[in-house]
Structure formats: structure tokens, C-alpha cells
Amino acid sequence: MKKLIFVLIAALGVSCTSYAQLSEKEIKKATKEAQKLVKEARDDMERDDVPDKRHAKQLIDQAMKNPYIQDDYHTWYEAANVYEYFYRQENIKSYNGVYDTVAMYQYLNDWFTYVLKADSLEQIPNAKGKVTEETRKRLVPSVYRDLSNLINGGVFYFNHRQDNKTAYQFFDRYYTLAQSDILSSYMVDDPTWNQYRYNFAYFPALAAYFLQDWDNCIRYSKMAQNDDEYGEDATEFICDAYLEMGDTAQWLTALKEGLVKYPTKDYYYNRLLNYYNLKNDMTELEDFANEMIALDPDKALNYFVLGFIAQEGQVKDYDKAIEQYKIAIEKDPKLSDAYNNLGLCIMYQARDFLDANAAVVNNYRSAAAKKVNQEYEDMLRGALPYFQKVREIEPDAVKKWGAPLQQIYYILKMQKEMDEVEARLKENGLL
């Protein structure tokens, strides 16, 4: 293996040296020979008696690989002409339904690539300090007319080829060209660009999202945020991107901005709530909930969070928790977790009441004990409707309402109801 590598390196060295040893005269000759390829390709394209332009394409493909004319704008100017021709041939076929879609869009992409290359070389000042404008005058108008087909190409690769990488390249090229110097004068008053630029930005944002190209996902999502149709999705992309990048500060900022703009979307609220909850900082969580109430006083979850803080805080204030849960239920009568937690708070109060009167209850025959037990049962009776409501809203959430109902029915000696709940618990492997 070592010998093979040595021989290969030696061969490459000879090849490179042979070019370096050419005289100026030989280089000029080689350059002229290469330029003939471009001229012949141009002649073939211009001749009406040569209907088959495949030979012109072969010539220009060869010319583009020739090192002597790779820095000559004429090479890429003619390449752009050739590839535009082949793109249009496939495009014409598409009207009849029989065409090579992949080839058509590849020709389109190559055509635009060569236009950009030709223009970049033309913009290099010559010995007199002047630049050439031939590409901008003669080729760019056609590029402008077909620019939006890059979006069509991206959609094709995204939907029909599941090729996110190529799809992104087409979408990105659309914006690269639309915002380039060569098209600036066209795009100012372009109706498609002015109406759909933010809408179209969703496409490269989505492709970049699937590619986990977070920087470009954010770049295009920030454009798409301005679109009425895709703005909210784009905002979620930005949040997810910052999270994946590990930028917590930007992630929190993006979530809060999203919540302000889309207060009815639970995506932002739930993630912020989870973040503050995992930090185990009830003060910060309470501040957040109060900020959200000021922003959206009708959002039930805001009050649910305040109830949760009162219920689970270091100093458990069940009365305050119950008050907040009731407000949450008033705002959203279908918020089952509020009913569930409210019921649990009452059960916890009943437990604490029984524990506080343990000495009285131990003398179970006394009138005082009977009074305590009666009050205890009354408290559980007050919790019962809330768990029944949870069951009504979420009949399949047996794990949530099953155990509390079983306990209450047992203590209240509601045998029939208890048997039915126990059967459901057994069916679900919970008993």
C-alpha cells in the first residue's frame, strides 16, 4: 500500500510540474485552443441548421473544465446560454406532461450558477480599471423572468424526492439571487417578491429545520415570521433551533416573544412553564405567571400555575390554591387538571384535619370523635364532585381519577360506586 501511494504522488508531481514548465508561448497557444471550444459551442448554438445542441453542450462542458479559460467570463457566459437552452427544452416538454423533471431543474440551477459565475468574473476590473456588463445586460433579464421557478424546484425536491438538502439549495438560491446586485433593480417593484418573499422564506426554513442546519433555519425563520400564514410555525422553528443549539438565553427570549405574539398558543407557555418548574424556583415561576396574567387575564393556565405554586410550595397554602383553581375553572370549564388538583387540595385539607384531631379520633366512641369523623367525611364529600368532573372530561384517564374516587367512595361507604371504580382500576392494571 505504501508503494502504491508513493507512485501516485510521484505521478501527480510530474503532472503539476509539466504545466508549470510550459513557456508563455505554449500557454497562449493552449489558451487559444481552449477558447476555440467556447467559440465552437457558441457557433453551434447560433446556427439554425444545427437543431441538435448536444454537441454544443459537450463542448462547453469540456471548456468549463479547462484550467486555461476557467477565469474567462466568456466560458461561463456561453455555459449559461447552453444550459438555459436545455432548461427551456425540458420546460416546453412539461406542458405536454412528458419530461425529465430532475433534469429540468438541474439545468435551471446550473444555468443560474453559470450566470453568477460569469457576472462575478466580469466585475473584476481589467487593466484599465473597467468592468464588463454583458451578463447583466443580456442574461440577467431571463434569469429574472424564471427566478420563481427555483421555488418550484425546491418544492419538487422537498415533496417528491424527500431531498431536503437539494430542496434547501434551490430555496436558498432564490433568495441569494433575489437579494443580489444583479437583480436589485428588478426586485424593487417585483409583485411576486413584494407579496411572497416572507411566505416563501418558510420553505428554506423548513428544509433547514429538517437538516438540523440551525443557523440557516433561524435566518429564514426570522423572515417567515412576518408572514401571516407561516409566521407562528416559523417562530416555533426559532425556539427549537436555539434549544438545539444550547442557547438558553436566546431560547427563553424567543419563547417569551412568541408568547406575546401568540398568547393563545400553548407551545410557548408550556415550555416556559416546564423550564421554570424544572428550575424548582417557585418565586421565578410565580413572577412569570403574574406577568402572563397581566398579558392575558383570561388564560386559565395562568391561574392554574398560581394554584400549583400555592399547592406545592414550601408553605402549602391549600386555600389559596383552591381559590386559583376555581378561577382557572371559571376561565376554562374543561381544564380537567384544575378540577383534579382542586379535589386533591380538599383531600389534603381533610387529611391534615384528621391528623390534627388524631387524639380525639382515637376515642372513637366519643361524641367528639363522631363529630370529627363527620366533618372529615363532609370535606371528602366536597371533593367528590371535582373528581367526578375529571372523569366526565377524561373518561379514559383512569390513572388520574381512579384512586381518589376509590378512596372517597370507600370512606363514604358508597359500595356500589366503589366496586365499579375498582373494576376499572383492575381493567387498567392499576389495582
Steps between C-alpha positions, in 0.01 A plus 500: 500500500783742584661441159172566318454831678856604419456426131173696492658805665791483259263491204311801629826685547604442139159616378511822702860570398419453132248787511736719698779446244296623203639810335293817460461423131376149574253631758360750245463221246324273749272786599403570140424132445277503807326816384415324174281263702295793624482658153392175337236446767371855442492446124302179538248675723453782249468283188145413398626212287627322814176409678671255734688705757648204688836550332505861621435375853784247472734775385407743775518229768852430380586870496386556858748236616791656312731684743609754235156656460338443839563865590364629169145629534427398139518133605227539758298741289469240226443223755206700632357530148536127437342394826218750466421343163484147644292620793248656265483187288399293801269775619317498165460123527342546843197658335426163340562310825796292372827644621797436728420705810835440668691596185287810451567636847867404483536695176326793668735490796810465281385781273470738794832378640681584180334841475626584848846372412515701177383815676750463784785476251370795301500715811876460539654821358725457198836665450321829430290471815179429311245221547277327249119503520418250224354238736284752680372650176433181303459207741357640822159598353432132426618401847256747649207362298567143616614577852191369679547160335773445758222487759319244284819297478547509875141389557552215251807368681337547838164335423580246230861406566513548877836664432521778758858591414432566131168665583677740734760580231224602257316710758822662617605580144171678444572736787868534412408615150200708603718698741805520273632809325422359157127486570457790740348732242249233395390394849410846631167499322462126446145404610585138582800595712316777682198284573654161570858546619406435864264221405763326286758534781312231689619242246877533554431536874314167499764324289778632725300384803492144372869521415568627855677794341402725787676819392325506163177382656506807726605728215204410280254452786558860606390602151201264503389641836360794304262276306140462615476136389831360627607757758406292805666183366813699423506634854487145635789408268708779653425380852587140414819608323630698797416209729689254279794741487507513879443876508268521801494879515392538136257209539325666795490832317350336190241315709392817678480694175295217351268499800443874470423469130298176527353498852244231415765249391596258776836417333677801655321501832549131570872511426554804717294345776699178480830691503417697816348194663814291438712781648299439817482874554143571606566874531616528141210283387251716690646818349465345157135402561414849623668655195287274282182598685577863429551403137199268469262515800261248344749216459400225744848348516636816662277446803562127497873573536437730798287225654775246441758729666279546807431125514859380455697786653712473811210643699199315363206739484209281393241776543690725259550209261128420502420865432728508195375165368143627520597806294668269248181291475294814453728599210502149351231256621675216313835533677495158668831545683354796688208285621740220591739720697213680670362166614842392623540823700172432679612142569831630640310743723281214618808289576664783693178558692482132597867494602454808716213327682664158526473494881127568480440243229682231698217511749271388220194447722493860620267766363802716417649222287174455316489872434855503365430202273185665376687818414769290330239321288332829415832634372547193280144538381597850391794361299293230330334714227836622376634149437169402342545798267850383413352162407232668290758704307758220470315168532805301394740667745438230763845554649406859582155464655488132598689494831345820647148384416567154642624652827211743535236238414655264757499756781148617413385136486380533142550129427340480156699793366821371658458155342454654156812719535706208629395297196626778273826517693550125460423519128782752463747310718486764771373276780 
